[in-house]
């Protein structure tokens, strides 16, 4: 049984929509059709996701944030305990990989929600004031 489309929207904040990976308009529909591929539209309210183009922003923010955090902890651990090199490889690379993959979806969903809330669009010549 297919649920009817919503007509009244109790929009979540962009952070809520991002953390839950849900539609930025209704907060209930799925945002993703795959691991990182956006769905064509919301399955609850029908919002067309064609406006969303976060490009490489999520990857940049996630790699930077996770990289700084993991490398800072790794540097502290090396100074404090001097673990063997094999243990460093066995912990640092999985931490970077798991941290990046775990944070990528919510960050991408948050950026899509920010684009929706702020009605962001690609800049062009028509948006520049002519002198």
SVG drawing of the C-alpha trace seen along z (x, -y; Angstrom):
<svg xmlns="http://www.w3.org/2000/svg" viewBox="-3 -51 61 56">
<polyline fill="none" stroke="black" stroke-width="0.4" points="0.0,0.0 1.5,-3.3 1.2,-6.3 -0.4,-9.5 1.8,-12.5 2.0,-15.0 0.3,-18.4 1.2,-20.0 4.9,-20.3 6.5,-20.5 10.0,-21.2 13.0,-20.1 16.1,-22.2 18.9,-21.6 20.9,-19.8 18.0,-17.5 17.4,-16.7 21.1,-16.1 21.6,-13.8 18.5,-11.7 19.3,-11.8 15.7,-12.8 13.9,-15.3 14.6,-18.9 10.9,-19.9 8.9,-17.3 11.6,-15.5 10.0,-12.1 11.0,-11.0 14.2,-9.4 16.9,-11.7 19.1,-9.0 18.4,-6.3 21.8,-4.7 24.8,-5.1 25.5,-8.6 23.2,-9.0 20.3,-11.3 16.8,-10.1 14.9,-11.8 12.3,-13.1 10.9,-12.7 8.7,-9.6 6.5,-11.4 6.0,-15.0 7.2,-14.8 9.9,-17.5 12.1,-17.3 15.7,-17.0 17.1,-18.3 17.9,-21.6 20.5,-19.8 24.1,-19.9 26.5,-19.7 29.4,-18.8 32.6,-18.0 31.7,-20.0 30.8,-17.0 33.9,-15.1 36.2,-18.1 34.6,-18.9 34.6,-15.2 38.1,-14.5 39.4,-17.6 37.5,-17.2 38.1,-13.5 41.7,-13.8 42.5,-16.5 40.7,-14.6 42.3,-11.2 45.8,-12.5 45.6,-14.6 44.7,-11.5 47.3,-9.5 50.0,-12.0 49.1,-12.2 49.0,-8.4 52.5,-8.1 54.0,-10.6 52.2,-9.1 52.7,-5.4 55.1,-4.9 53.1,-2.0 54.8,0.2 54.5,-0.8 52.2,2.1 49.7,1.1 49.7,-2.4 48.9,-1.2 46.3,1.2 44.4,-1.6 45.0,-4.9 43.9,-3.7 40.7,-2.0 39.9,-5.0 40.3,-7.3 38.2,-5.1 35.4,-4.4 35.3,-8.0 35.0,-9.4 32.5,-6.8 30.4,-7.2 30.2,-11.0 29.8,-11.5 26.1,-10.7 24.9,-13.0 27.2,-15.9 25.9,-15.6 22.3,-15.5 23.0,-18.6 24.4,-20.5 21.4,-19.6 19.1,-20.8 21.1,-24.0 20.7,-24.5 16.9,-23.9 16.4,-26.2 18.5,-29.1 17.1,-28.5 20.7,-28.3 21.3,-28.2 24.3,-28.3 25.6,-31.8 25.7,-33.3 26.2,-36.5 22.5,-37.5 23.2,-37.6 26.0,-40.1 25.1,-43.8 25.8,-45.5 27.7,-48.8"/>
</svg>
